[in-house]
Amino acid sequence: MLPRVKEVRHLRDYRLALTFADGTSKELDFKERIVGRGGVFGPLENVEFFRQVQVDSEAGTIVWPNGVDFCPDVLYSLATGKPIRVLEHA
């Protein structure tokens, strides 16, 4: 089963509560992944914009109105501490 985000909730500042399809839930702080990076991440530095995060159910991840998203595999790894699975092609 691929890790997919089923629910996201803004808590405060750059902290989000994520719940995955397998029931895993975790609070993650995105400050280091957003603040100071510029580019498409610039608007997310505004907490009012950051809190507009939603679940993209088709992609199974979180997304903001400007199209910024994070790989669900990376989010799951951050939430669980498990390494990202890499599928090898034969």
Helices and strands as residue ranges (DSSP letters): E 5-12, E 15-20, E 25-29, H 31-34, G 39-45, H 47-50, E 54-56, E 61-63, H 72-80
